[in-house]
Amino acid sequence: MKSKAALVFGLIKSSYAYEQSLAMIRQSPKAQASLGTPIEPALLVNGNININGPSGHADISYHVSGPQGAATAYIVANKSGG
Protein backbone atom coordinates (compact mmCIF):
# COMPACT_ATOMS: atom_id res chain seq x y z
CA MET A 1 0.00 0.00 0.00
CA LYS A 2 2.89 2.36 0.74
CA SER A 3 4.21 2.05 -2.78
CA LYS A 4 0.81 2.99 -4.25
CA ALA A 5 0.62 6.10 -2.07
CA ALA A 6 4.16 7.08 -3.02
CA LEU A 7 3.29 6.63 -6.69
CA VAL A 8 0.19 8.83 -6.40
CA PHE A 9 2.08 11.58 -4.54
CA GLY A 10 4.87 11.33 -7.10
CA LEU A 11 2.43 11.68 -9.98
CA ILE A 12 0.78 14.73 -8.43
CA LYS A 13 4.13 16.32 -7.59
CA SER A 14 5.28 15.85 -11.19
CA SER A 15 2.11 17.45 -12.56
CA TYR A 16 2.17 20.78 -14.34
CA ALA A 17 -0.32 22.27 -11.84
CA TYR A 18 1.86 21.38 -8.84
CA GLU A 19 5.17 22.40 -10.43
CA GLN A 20 3.83 25.73 -11.71
CA SER A 21 2.05 26.60 -8.47
CA LEU A 22 5.18 25.91 -6.41
CA ALA A 23 7.29 28.02 -8.79
CA MET A 24 4.79 30.89 -8.49
CA ILE A 25 4.80 30.66 -4.69
CA ARG A 26 8.60 30.64 -4.54
CA GLN A 27 8.76 33.73 -6.81
CA SER A 28 6.02 35.63 -5.00
CA PRO A 29 7.28 38.69 -3.09
CA LYS A 30 4.37 38.32 -0.62
CA ALA A 31 5.21 34.67 0.07
CA GLN A 32 8.89 35.50 0.44
CA ALA A 33 8.10 38.31 2.89
CA SER A 34 5.76 36.10 4.95
CA LEU A 35 7.67 32.82 4.88
CA GLY A 36 11.26 33.84 4.19
CA THR A 37 13.46 31.98 1.76
CA PRO A 38 13.98 29.29 0.76
CA ILE A 39 10.34 28.19 0.51
CA GLU A 40 9.99 24.40 0.54
CA PRO A 41 6.94 22.17 0.08
CA ALA A 42 5.89 19.46 2.54
CA LEU A 43 6.01 15.84 1.44
CA LEU A 44 2.25 15.27 1.25
CA VAL A 45 -0.14 16.65 -1.36
CA ASN A 46 -3.92 16.44 -1.00
CA GLY A 47 -6.49 16.53 -3.77
CA ASN A 48 -6.86 15.16 -7.25
CA ILE A 49 -5.96 15.73 -10.86
CA ASN A 50 -8.15 14.55 -13.73
CA ILE A 51 -6.96 14.63 -17.33
CA ASN A 52 -9.15 13.61 -20.25
CA GLY A 53 -7.37 14.11 -23.56
CA PRO A 54 -6.65 17.80 -24.09
CA SER A 55 -8.70 18.87 -21.06
CA GLY A 56 -8.18 18.53 -17.35
CA HIS A 57 -8.84 19.80 -13.86
CA ALA A 58 -6.63 19.99 -10.77
CA ASP A 59 -7.79 20.64 -7.22
CA ILE A 60 -4.85 20.21 -4.85
CA SER A 61 -3.46 21.60 -1.62
CA TYR A 62 -0.11 21.32 0.11
CA HIS A 63 1.85 22.96 2.90
CA VAL A 64 4.84 25.19 2.24
CA SER A 65 7.27 26.61 4.76
CA GLY A 66 10.24 28.90 5.09
CA PRO A 67 12.44 30.13 7.93
CA GLN A 68 9.82 32.70 9.02
CA GLY A 69 6.63 30.64 8.86
CA ALA A 70 4.36 28.18 7.11
CA ALA A 71 1.24 28.29 4.94
CA THR A 72 -1.10 26.08 2.93
CA ALA A 73 -1.37 26.48 -0.84
CA TYR A 74 -4.77 25.78 -2.38
CA ILE A 75 -4.65 25.28 -6.15
CA VAL A 76 -7.58 24.94 -8.57
CA ALA A 77 -6.62 24.80 -12.24
CA ASN A 78 -8.41 23.97 -15.48
CA LYS A 79 -6.94 23.01 -18.83
CA SER A 80 -8.93 23.05 -22.03
CA GLY A 81 -8.10 22.37 -25.62
CA GLY A 82 -4.49 21.25 -25.20
Helices and strands as residue ranges (DSSP letters): H 2-13, H 16-27, H 29-35, E 40-52, E 55-66, E 69-79
